[in-house]
Amino acid sequence: RHSAADVGDEPLLLARQAPVIINPDRYKGALLAEQEGADYIIMDDGFQNPALHKDLSFIVIDGAVGFGNRRCIPSGPLREFLSAGLKRADAAIIIGQDKTNLSGLLKDLPVFHGSITPVEPLRDNLNVIAFAGIGRPQKFYRSLQELGFNLIKTVDFTEGELKQLISEAEEKQAVLYTTAKDYVKIPAALRNRFRVLEITITWREPELLTQFLLNA
């Protein structure tokens, strides 16, 4: 019943998989989860949060950019010194090709590998106008191209442009594609004009990851 304006976009995506609790106080959120009958609590973006004891902590890394220049904000992308974070991690997950030699840096941790795999979309019209507001939209655009779509135009997400995009797509006989994260931001009355490129993660060694979780 909530919209992205109420709770943000990521909780709506997480709610596809399991019940979601939002609370600035993670401890209070965990108590509510326990009252609601949860056996496990999975924290999104909770690695630096000290409010809860963690039985298992993963660092999830984009293989294309790694840790950037390995400096902390504002000089780089990190929230804390890399050495301190790695000491608290139980394992690492690298998404995509390891282009910055992360495996060498993470040699003291179990490392699991996954890749983003688009779910096969409709192919009734290969002409596409794509728009996205995610951090690295080129990944989304590249996925569409790899699926054989003809990208007529790519646009960074702004709500004010939606009706203009709909008119442009009709004029050029194209379909409008966006990400699942951006789709939930579109006003409900306009959503039927847009398609979503759904993605999933394909694991290189799913049985090893499963066994690691069960052992933990």
ABEGO torsion letter per residue (X at the ends): XBBAAAAEAAAAAAAAABBBBBBABAAAAAAAAAAAGBABBBBBGAAABAABBBABBBBBBBAAAEAEAGBBOAABABABBAAAAAAABABBBBBEBBAAGAAAAAAABBBBBBBBBBBBBBAABABBBBBBABABAAAAAAAAAAAGBBBABBBBBBAAAAAAAAAAAAAAGBBBBBBAAAAAABBAAAAAABBBBBBBBBBABAAAAAAAAAAX
